[in-house]
């Protein structure tokens, strides 16, 4: 069973994603801020990270920078309201596997999740 970490500070969005992923057979955990996300990836095994960029304490870029500096190669799908080209270019720098902007359809997110889990397995 694949484990997915949802790093999202908006409880409504985090719960929406979590409910849909669990319904599709995934095990999930939620990190409400960037500091918690880094700690959870360091101390637990996850197959995929869904990462919001606008997290409190440490934003998504700080999370990615820290994880990549520690050579954590967890696949990452950025789930954010930011849709400008500069952010997408930074995402490539940090080896982000995919990028989806809010609002999104859960089906689109689910397809990306399945696609990246297949590749990493």
C-alpha positions as CSV (number, residue, x, y, z in Angstrom):
1,X,0.0,0.0,0.0
2,X,1.4,3.4,-1.0
3,X,1.8,6.1,1.7
4,X,1.3,9.7,0.7
5,X,2.1,12.8,2.7
6,X,-0.2,15.8,2.2
7,X,1.6,19.0,3.2
8,X,-1.3,21.5,3.2
9,X,-2.2,24.1,5.7
10,X,-5.8,24.6,4.6
11,X,-7.7,21.9,6.5
12,X,-10.6,21.9,4.0
13,X,-8.3,21.1,1.1
14,X,-6.1,18.7,3.1
15,X,-9.2,16.7,4.2
16,X,-10.7,16.7,0.6
17,X,-7.4,15.3,-0.8
18,X,-7.0,12.8,2.1
19,X,-10.6,11.5,1.8
20,X,-10.2,11.0,-2.0
21,X,-6.9,9.2,-1.7
22,X,-8.1,6.9,1.1
23,X,-11.1,6.0,-0.9
24,X,-8.7,5.0,-3.7
25,X,-6.7,2.7,-1.4
26,X,-3.9,4.9,-0.2
27,X,-2.6,5.5,3.3
28,X,-2.2,9.2,4.0
29,X,-0.8,11.6,6.6
30,X,-1.2,15.4,6.8
31,X,1.5,17.9,7.6
32,X,-0.1,21.3,8.4
33,X,3.1,23.3,8.0
34,X,6.5,23.0,6.3
35,X,8.5,22.2,9.4
36,X,6.2,19.2,10.2
37,X,6.4,18.0,6.5
38,X,10.3,17.9,6.7
39,X,10.2,16.1,10.0
40,X,7.7,13.6,8.8
41,X,9.6,12.8,5.6
42,X,12.9,12.4,7.6
43,X,11.4,10.1,10.2
44,X,8.8,8.1,8.2
45,X,8.6,6.3,4.9
46,X,6.4,8.0,2.3
47,X,6.1,7.1,-1.4
48,X,4.9,10.5,-2.5
49,X,4.7,14.1,-1.2
50,X,1.8,16.4,-2.2
51,X,3.3,19.8,-1.4
52,X,1.6,23.2,-1.1
53,X,4.0,26.1,-1.6
54,X,2.2,28.5,0.7
55,X,2.9,26.6,4.0
56,X,3.4,28.4,7.3
57,X,6.7,28.2,9.2
58,X,8.6,26.8,6.2
59,X,7.2,27.4,2.8
60,X,7.2,24.7,0.1
61,X,10.4,26.0,-1.5
62,X,12.2,25.7,1.9
63,X,10.8,22.2,2.4
64,X,12.1,21.2,-1.1
65,X,15.5,22.8,-0.5
66,X,16.0,21.0,2.8
67,X,14.8,17.6,1.5
68,X,16.9,17.8,-1.6
69,X,20.0,18.9,0.4
70,X,19.5,15.7,2.5
71,X,19.2,13.7,-0.8
72,X,15.7,12.8,0.0
73,X,14.5,11.7,-3.5
74,X,10.8,11.3,-2.6
75,X,8.6,12.1,-5.6
76,X,6.9,15.5,-5.2
77,X,3.8,16.9,-6.8
78,X,3.3,20.6,-6.0
79,X,-0.3,21.4,-5.4
80,X,-0.6,25.2,-5.3
81,X,-2.5,28.3,-6.3
82,X,0.7,29.8,-7.8
83,X,0.6,29.4,-11.6
84,X,3.3,31.8,-12.8
85,X,6.2,30.6,-14.9
86,X,8.8,31.6,-12.3
87,X,7.4,29.2,-9.8
88,X,7.3,26.4,-12.4
89,X,11.0,27.1,-13.2
90,X,11.9,26.9,-9.6
91,X,10.0,23.6,-9.3
92,X,12.2,22.1,-12.1
93,X,15.3,23.2,-10.2
94,X,14.2,21.2,-7.2
95,X,13.3,18.2,-9.2
96,X,9.6,18.4,-8.7
97,X,7.9,15.6,-10.5
98,X,4.7,17.4,-11.3
99,X,2.8,20.7,-10.7
100,X,-0.9,21.2,-10.4
101,X,-2.7,24.5,-9.7
102,X,-5.7,25.1,-7.5
103,X,-8.5,24.8,-8.1
104,X,-8.1,21.4,-9.6
105,X,-10.2,18.3,-10.2
106,X,-9.5,15.5,-7.9
107,X,-9.5,13.1,-10.9
108,X,-6.6,15.1,-12.4
109,X,-4.7,14.9,-9.2
110,X,-5.4,11.2,-8.8
111,X,-4.1,10.5,-12.3
112,X,-0.9,12.3,-11.5
113,X,-0.5,10.4,-8.3
114,X,-1.0,7.0,-10.0
115,X,1.4,8.0,-12.8
116,X,4.2,9.1,-10.5
117,X,3.8,6.1,-8.2
118,X,4.0,3.8,-11.2
119,X,7.2,5.4,-12.4
120,X,8.9,5.4,-9.0
121,X,8.0,1.7,-8.4
